[in-house]
Amino acid sequence: KGSGNIGSTNIFRILGMKWGVAVQALDISKGVLAVLFAGWLGKNISIPNVTGFTDIIVIQFCAGLVAIFGHAFSIFAQFRGGKGINTALGMLIAIAPIDLSIAVGIFILTVIFSGYISLGSIAGAIAVPSSLFVRYNFWHIEIPAYHFLIYASLILALFIIYTHRKNIVRLIKGRENYFAKLQLIKVKFLQPKYPNK
């Protein structure tokens, strides 16, 4: 039903607030737990390092990516999972909380102006590498494993855009699922051609 997706946005739309929150919390926990478990392994279990990387953040980010890909291409849903936004959110809570906070702010502003969750998700995903780049190169803030994180977050942003490819097509056609109650500031060119809510 709905968009046919098992992610929390569609669950909110079909089953309401209670189940939407439950699914969202579960999806976020996947990313958080993957990162925390990888950090615990790195500190408590002696594993030979053959990667050339010495920063535990690299291992944690890779563990988070595995959780995201596992969510997006779930073997329990015939490889048709969610979009990966909430699992990525969970991963970034543990790895890059400042950049995540900026991304969440961009997401909220985008939704307030547009009413589109998908557009907000895409904007938020792009905001993470953008925030890392600006903080490190313009504000000269030291960021652990920056040179890995900037490329990894770019790959993650591209993956999020890829999982939203159908949403992008619907946005262009003016047929994307729209939440009028969330659009607190009306912008004419962002109004849907065929509003559904």
N, C-alpha and C positions, 0 to 999 in steps of 0.2 A: 504494500500500500504506500501512498504518498510518493516519494521519489524512488522507493524500492531499496533504499539504503538502510543499513542496520545501525548507522551512527546516531548520536544523541539528538541532533537537530530534527531528524525524521521521527524519532521516538517522541520527542516533545510534541511534534505536530499531530501524531496519530494517537498516542496513548496519554498525553498530558504531562503535567509538571512532575508528578511523583516518579513515574517510570523514566522520564527524561533525565531527571537529576541522578537517579540510580545508575543509569547507563553511562552518563557523563563521568560520575565519580569512578566507576569501574574502569573506563577507558583511560582516565588520567592516572589511575593507580598503576596501570601497566607500565607506563613510562617511568614513573617514580621508582617503582620496585626494581625495574631492570637496572637503572642507574645505581641505586643503593646496593643491590646485590653485587654488581660488578665492582663497586668500590670496596665492599666487604671482602670479596675474593682477592682483590689486589693487595689488601692489607694483611689478610690472615692466612692465605694459602700461597706457598712458594711455587710459582709457575715460571718456567724459563721464558725470558723475554727474547723473542726472535724477530720482533717487529721493527726494531730501531727506534721506537718511541719510548720515552721514559715517563711521560706524564700520564697519570691515572685517568685524567679527563678524556684522553683519547679512547681508552678502553671503555669508559662509561658511556661516551657518546655512541660508540659502535654498538654497545649493548642496547642503548635506547633505540637506535636505528633498527635493530633486529625486532624489537617490540613493535615499532611502528609498521614495519613491513609485514610482520605477523598479523597485526590488526587489519591492515588494508587488504591483505591477501590471505584471509583466514582459511585454513584447511577445513574448519568446521562449518564454513558457509560457502563451500565450493569456490574458494578463492575470490569471493565477492564480499569483502568486509567494508569497514567504514572508510572515511577519508583520511584518517590519521592525525587530524588536528588535535584532539584531546590527548592522545598518547604522546604526541610531540610536546604538547603543553606540559604534561607530567615530566617528561625528560628534561625540559628546559627549566622547570622549577628547581631541579636539583643541580643543574650545570651552569645556567646563565640567567639567574633570577632578575638581574637588572635589565638585560635586553628583553627578557620575557615581559617584564612590567611595561616597557615601552611598546612592545608588540600588542599587548592586551589593550593598552590605551588607544592605539591605532585601530584595533579591531572594534572597540566600543564606539569611537568616533565615526568610523565608516558605517556601522550599523545604524547609529543615530541619524546620520544624514541620508542613508540609502534604504534601510529596512531589509537589506540582503545579508543573511548570515554568511553565505558563500563568499561574497565580495569582501566582507570583513575578515574572513579566514585567510583569503589570498593576500590581502593587504598586511595582515598580521605576520604571515609567513615571510613576506618580503622585508618586513620591518626588522626582523632579527639580524640577518647579515648586515643590513644597513646600519643598525645601531652599533654592532660590533666594529664596523669599519670606521664610523665617525668617532666613536669613543677612543679607539686606539690611534688613529692617524691624525685626527684634528684636536682632540682633547688630551692626547698623549697619556692615556690611562693604561697602566699595565694590566693586561688580561692574560691569565695563564693559558697556555696552548693556543694563543690567538691564531697563529698561522694555520693550524689545523682547523680550528673552529670556524674561521671565516669561509674556508672552502666547504667544510662539512655542512654548515648552515645554508650555504648557497645550494648545495645538492638537495638538502632537505626542503628548501623553499621551492625548488623546481619540481620535486616529487609531490609536494602539496598542490602545486598548480596542476600537475598531471592528473592527480586524483580528482580535481575539480574541473576537468576538461568538459564534461557534459554540462556542468553549471555555467561555464563560460559561454558555451554555445547558446544556452537558454537566456543568459544575460544579454547577449548580443541581439537575440530575437525578441527580447522583452517578455519572455515567458518563464523566467526564473521564479521559484517559490519566494513569496514576498510576505514579510511580517509588518503590516501597517502599524500595529501597536508599538513596534520598536523604532519606527521612523519618527523621532521626536521633532526633527527639523526637516521640513519639506524642501527638497531641491528639485526643480522642475525636470531637468534632464535625466534625473535618476528615477523618476516615476515610471512604474511598469506600464507597458502597453496593454497588458492583459492581467490586471491585479487579481490575485486569488484569495487575498485575506484583507 
